[in-house]
Amino acid sequence: MNSNSGKKGIHTSDLFEVLIPMLEEGQKAIFTVSGMSMWPLICHGRDQVIVTACDPAALHVGDIILFQTQLGNYMLHRITALRKDAFETTGDGNCFRDGWFPRECVRAKVVSIRRKGKTIDCSDRRWRFVFACWRVLFPVRKGLLRLLLRIR
């Protein structure tokens, strides 16, 4: 436990062991994001995501989902392409695609992001526009990420 922040960290596997049953019961869950794969739109250790169970058939390109890979790992990435029975994801901070996964791997969808006391509704048109612009800029993302790191 970090005495300065009052927050307690737990291992990802322990978190999802508790979180997944909550989602299956129809509850929302919130957790602080760890990892840099969604930076700059979701920041490690600072931003929290609110997730809810969802119908994998009702997902759209641009949605941020929590899914479990065939290896048992959990990932929180954005959908970049859809097929009838599968989806492709990419982390906002990555310059590569994750590949294709069966829709039954989906465990939850991010409905909101909490940042510095404010809540970002992921269905808000303005934010969907920002997310769409970032997806379109994928071919030049490597240079943009370098630039953002310099500015930061």
C-alpha positions as CSV (number, residue, x, y, z in Angstrom):
1,M,0.0,0.0,0.0
2,N,1.3,3.4,-0.9
3,S,0.8,5.6,2.2
4,N,0.9,8.8,0.1
5,S,-2.0,7.9,-2.1
6,G,-4.1,5.7,0.1
7,K,-4.5,3.3,-2.8
8,K,-3.7,-0.4,-2.7
9,G,-2.5,-2.2,-5.7
10,I,-3.5,-5.8,-6.5
11,H,-2.3,-8.2,-9.1
12,T,-4.3,-8.2,-12.4
13,S,-5.2,-11.8,-12.1
14,D,-6.6,-11.2,-8.6
15,L,-8.5,-8.1,-9.8
16,F,-10.2,-10.0,-12.7
17,E,-11.0,-13.0,-10.5
18,V,-13.3,-10.6,-8.5
19,L,-14.3,-8.3,-11.4
20,I,-15.6,-10.9,-13.9
21,P,-18.2,-12.4,-11.6
22,M,-19.4,-8.8,-10.7
23,L,-19.9,-8.1,-14.4
24,E,-21.7,-11.4,-14.9
25,E,-24.2,-10.4,-12.2
26,G,-24.9,-7.1,-14.1
27,Q,-22.9,-4.8,-12.0
28,K,-20.5,-2.1,-13.2
29,A,-16.9,-2.2,-12.1
30,I,-14.2,0.5,-11.9
31,F,-10.4,0.0,-11.8
32,T,-7.3,2.1,-12.4
33,V,-5.6,1.3,-15.7
34,S,-2.1,-0.1,-15.6
35,G,0.2,-0.2,-18.6
36,M,1.0,2.2,-21.4
37,S,-0.7,0.5,-24.3
38,M,-3.7,2.9,-24.3
39,W,-1.6,6.1,-23.7
40,P,-2.1,9.0,-24.6
41,L,-5.9,8.6,-24.4
42,I,-5.9,6.5,-21.2
43,C,-3.0,7.0,-18.8
44,H,-1.3,4.4,-16.6
45,G,-1.8,4.8,-12.9
46,R,-3.9,7.9,-13.3
47,D,-7.1,7.1,-15.3
48,Q,-9.8,4.8,-14.2
49,V,-12.2,3.0,-16.5
50,I,-15.8,2.0,-15.7
51,V,-16.7,-1.2,-17.4
52,T,-20.0,-3.1,-17.8
53,A,-21.0,-6.4,-19.3
54,C,-22.0,-6.2,-23.0
55,D,-23.4,-8.2,-25.8
56,P,-20.4,-9.1,-28.1
57,A,-22.7,-8.9,-31.1
58,A,-23.5,-5.3,-30.4
59,L,-19.9,-4.0,-30.4
60,H,-18.7,-1.3,-32.8
61,V,-15.4,-0.2,-34.2
62,G,-14.0,2.4,-31.7
63,D,-15.4,0.7,-28.6
64,I,-12.8,0.0,-25.9
65,I,-13.3,-3.5,-24.5
66,L,-11.9,-5.8,-21.9
67,F,-11.2,-9.2,-23.3
68,Q,-9.4,-12.4,-22.4
69,T,-7.0,-13.8,-24.9
70,Q,-6.7,-17.5,-25.6
71,L,-3.6,-17.5,-23.3
72,G,-5.8,-16.3,-20.4
73,N,-4.4,-12.7,-20.3
74,Y,-6.7,-9.8,-20.0
75,M,-6.4,-6.8,-22.4
76,L,-8.1,-3.4,-22.5
77,H,-7.8,-2.2,-26.1
78,R,-9.9,-0.5,-28.8
79,I,-11.7,-2.4,-31.5
80,T,-10.3,-1.4,-34.9
81,A,-12.1,-3.9,-37.1
82,L,-15.0,-6.3,-36.8
83,R,-16.1,-9.5,-38.6
84,K,-19.3,-11.5,-37.9
85,D,-17.5,-13.8,-35.4
86,A,-14.3,-11.9,-34.5
87,F,-12.8,-8.6,-33.7
88,E,-9.4,-6.9,-34.1
89,T,-8.0,-4.6,-31.5
90,T,-5.2,-2.1,-31.2
91,G,-3.9,-0.2,-28.1
92,D,-4.1,3.5,-28.6
93,G,-0.4,3.7,-27.7
94,N,0.7,0.9,-29.9
95,C,1.9,1.0,-33.5
96,F,0.8,-2.6,-34.3
97,R,-2.5,-4.5,-34.4
98,D,-3.2,-7.2,-31.8
99,G,-4.7,-9.6,-34.3
100,W,-8.1,-11.2,-34.4
101,F,-10.0,-12.7,-31.5
102,P,-13.3,-14.6,-31.3
103,R,-16.2,-12.4,-30.0
104,E,-16.7,-14.8,-27.1
105,C,-13.4,-13.5,-25.6
106,V,-15.1,-10.2,-24.7
107,R,-15.7,-9.7,-21.0
108,A,-16.8,-6.0,-20.8
109,K,-17.0,-2.7,-22.5
110,V,-15.6,0.6,-21.2
111,V,-18.5,3.0,-20.8
112,S,-16.6,5.9,-19.1
113,I,-13.1,7.0,-18.2
114,R,-12.4,9.0,-15.0
115,R,-9.5,11.4,-15.2
116,K,-8.6,14.0,-12.6
117,G,-12.0,14.1,-11.1
118,K,-13.9,14.3,-14.4
119,T,-15.8,11.6,-16.2
120,I,-15.6,11.1,-19.9
121,D,-18.6,9.3,-21.4
122,C,-17.3,7.0,-24.1
123,S,-20.6,7.3,-26.0
124,D,-20.4,11.1,-26.2
125,R,-20.1,12.3,-29.8
126,R,-17.2,14.6,-29.1
127,W,-15.1,11.8,-27.6
128,R,-16.1,9.3,-30.3
129,F,-14.8,11.9,-32.8
130,V,-11.5,12.2,-30.9
131,F,-11.3,8.4,-30.8
132,A,-12.0,8.1,-34.5
133,C,-9.4,10.7,-35.4
134,W,-6.8,8.8,-33.4
135,R,-7.7,5.6,-35.2
136,V,-7.4,7.3,-38.6
137,L,-4.0,8.6,-37.7
138,F,-2.7,5.0,-37.1
139,P,-0.3,5.1,-40.1
140,V,1.5,8.1,-38.6
141,R,1.0,7.1,-35.0
142,K,4.7,6.3,-34.3
143,G,5.8,9.8,-35.1
144,L,2.9,11.3,-33.2
145,L,3.6,9.3,-30.1
146,R,7.3,10.4,-30.2
147,L,6.2,14.0,-30.5
148,L,3.8,13.7,-27.6
149,L,6.5,12.1,-25.4
150,R,8.8,15.0,-26.2
151,I,6.1,17.6,-25.3
152,R,5.1,15.6,-22.1
